[in-house]
Amino acid sequence: MTAAANVIIPTSSADRKAIENALKEISSSYTRIEAEKDLVKDILQTVQDNQKIPKKYMRKLAKIYHKQNFQEVQQELDDIGSLYETVTNQKQD
């Protein structure tokens, strides 16, 4: 390997091939990620169209469902509410 500025340039064909294979694998992973993101967008749109649940709420519900952290999210919102009331001197009903 040779050094060029701040990066080491591989000189062996085995290293270059390993790096190229890694790039191909990463690129394939990015392609799958993009496809999954498109699928999520399509599902959100379908739910909004059919059940009239706005995408922003469905997205939040899906994240909570995926992480199974409803209690944590609920507590965080309660904490934010208390903090807001304290900081702004406003009691929310």
Contact map, one row per residue, 1 for C-alpha under 8 A:
111000011111000000000000000000000000000000000000000000000000000000000000000000000000000000000
111100011110000000000000000000000000000000000000000000000000000000000000000000000000000000000
111111111000000000000000000000000000000000000000000000000000000000000000000000000000000000000
011111111000000000000000000000000000000000000000000000000000000000000000000000000000000000000
001111100000000000000000000000000000000000000000000000000000000000000000000000000000000000000
001111110000000000000000000000000000000000000000000000000000000000000000000000000000000000000
001111111000000000000000000000000000000000000000000000000000000000000000000000000000000000000
111101111100000000000000000000000000000000000000000000000000000000000000000000000000000000000
111100111110000000000000000000000000000000000000000000000000000000000000000000000000000000000
110000011111101100000000000000000000000000000000000000000000000000000000000000000000000000000
110000001111101100000000000000000000000000000000000000000000000000000000000000000000000000000
100000000111111100000000000000000000000000000000000000000000000000000000000000000000000000000
000000000111111110000000000000000000000000000000000000000000000000000000000000000000000000000
000000000001111111000000000000000000000000000000000000000000000000000000000000000000000000000
000000000111111111100000000000000000000000000000000000000000000000000000000000000000000000000
000000000111111111110000000000000000000000000000000000000000000000000000000000000000000000000
000000000000111111111000000000000000000000000000000000000000000000000000000000000000000000000
000000000000011111111100000000000000000000000000000000000000000000000000000000000000000000000
000000000000001111111110000000000000000000000000000000000000000000000000000000000000000000000
000000000000000111111111000000000000000000000000000000000000000000000000000000000000000000000
000000000000000011111111100000000000000000000000000000000000000000000000000000000000000000000
000000000000000001111111110000000000000000000000000000000000000000000000000000000000000000000
000000000000000000111111111000000000000000000000000000000000000000000000000000000000000000000
000000000000000000011111111100000000000000000000000000000000000000000000000000000000000000000
000000000000000000001111111110000000000000000000000000000000000000000000000000000000000000000
000000000000000000000111111111000000000000000000000000000000000000000000000000000000000000000
000000000000000000000011111111100000000000000000000000000000000000000000000000000000000000000
000000000000000000000001111111110000000000000000000000000000000000000000000000000000000000000
000000000000000000000000111111111000000000000000000000000000000000000000000000000000000000000
000000000000000000000000011111111100000000000000000000000000000000000000000000000000000000000
000000000000000000000000001111111110000000000000000000000000000000000000000000000000000000000
000000000000000000000000000111111111000000000000000000000000000000000000000000000000000000000
000000000000000000000000000011111111100000000000000000000000000000000000000000000000000000000
000000000000000000000000000001111111110000000000000000000000000000000000000000000000000000000
000000000000000000000000000000111111111000000000000000000000000000000000000000000000000000000
000000000000000000000000000000011111111100000000000000000000000000000000000000000000000000000
000000000000000000000000000000001111111110000000000000000000000000000000000000000000000000000
000000000000000000000000000000000111111111000000000000000000000000000000000000000000000000000
000000000000000000000000000000000011111111100000000000000000000000000000000000000000000000000
000000000000000000000000000000000001111111110000000000000000000000000000000000000000000000000
000000000000000000000000000000000000111111111000000000000000000000000000000000000000000000000
000000000000000000000000000000000000011111111100000000000000000000000000000000000000000000000
000000000000000000000000000000000000001111111110000000000000000000000000000000000000000000000
000000000000000000000000000000000000000111111111000000100110000000000000000000000000000000000
000000000000000000000000000000000000000011111111100000100000000000000000000000000000000000000
000000000000000000000000000000000000000001111111110000000000000000000000000000000000000000000
000000000000000000000000000000000000000000111111111111100100000000000000000000000000000000000
000000000000000000000000000000000000000000011111111111100000000000000000000000000000000000000
000000000000000000000000000000000000000000001111111110000000000000000000000000000000000000000
000000000000000000000000000000000000000000000111111100000000000000000000000000000000000000000
000000000000000000000000000000000000000000000011111110000000000000000000000000000000000000000
000000000000000000000000000000000000000000000011111111000000000000000000000000000000000000000
000000000000000000000000000000000000000000000011101111101100000000000000000000000000000000000
000000000000000000000000000000000000000000000011000111111100000000000000000000000000000000000
000000000000000000000000000000000000000000011011000011111110000000000000000000000000000000000
000000000000000000000000000000000000000000000000000001111111000000000000000000000000000000000
000000000000000000000000000000000000000000000000000011111111100000000000000000000000000000000
000000000000000000000000000000000000000000010010000011111111110000000000000000000000000000000
000000000000000000000000000000000000000000010000000000111111111000000000000000000000000000000
000000000000000000000000000000000000000000000000000000011111111100000000000000000000000000000
000000000000000000000000000000000000000000000000000000001111111110000000000000000000000000000
000000000000000000000000000000000000000000000000000000000111111111000000000000000000000000000
000000000000000000000000000000000000000000000000000000000011111111100000000000000000000000000
000000000000000000000000000000000000000000000000000000000001111111111100100000000000000000000
000000000000000000000000000000000000000000000000000000000000111111111100000000000000000000000
000000000000000000000000000000000000000000000000000000000000011111110000000000000000000000000
000000000000000000000000000000000000000000000000000000000000001111111000000000000000000000000
000000000000000000000000000000000000000000000000000000000000000111111100000000000000000000000
000000000000000000000000000000000000000000000000000000000000000110111111100000000000000000000
000000000000000000000000000000000000000000000000000000000000000110011111110000000000000000000
000000000000000000000000000000000000000000000000000000000000000000001111111000000000000000000
000000000000000000000000000000000000000000000000000000000000000000001111111100000000000000000
000000000000000000000000000000000000000000000000000000000000000100001111111110000000000000000
000000000000000000000000000000000000000000000000000000000000000000000111111111000000000000000
000000000000000000000000000000000000000000000000000000000000000000000011111111100000000000000
000000000000000000000000000000000000000000000000000000000000000000000001111111110000000000000
000000000000000000000000000000000000000000000000000000000000000000000000111111111000000000000
000000000000000000000000000000000000000000000000000000000000000000000000011111111100000000000
000000000000000000000000000000000000000000000000000000000000000000000000001111111110000000000
000000000000000000000000000000000000000000000000000000000000000000000000000111111111000000000
000000000000000000000000000000000000000000000000000000000000000000000000000011111111100000000
000000000000000000000000000000000000000000000000000000000000000000000000000001111111110000000
000000000000000000000000000000000000000000000000000000000000000000000000000000111111111000000
000000000000000000000000000000000000000000000000000000000000000000000000000000011111111111000
000000000000000000000000000000000000000000000000000000000000000000000000000000001111111111110
000000000000000000000000000000000000000000000000000000000000000000000000000000000111111111000
000000000000000000000000000000000000000000000000000000000000000000000000000000000011111111000
000000000000000000000000000000000000000000000000000000000000000000000000000000000001111111000
000000000000000000000000000000000000000000000000000000000000000000000000000000000001111111100
000000000000000000000000000000000000000000000000000000000000000000000000000000000001111111110
000000000000000000000000000000000000000000000000000000000000000000000000000000000000100011111
000000000000000000000000000000000000000000000000000000000000000000000000000000000000100001111
000000000000000000000000000000000000000000000000000000000000000000000000000000000000000000111
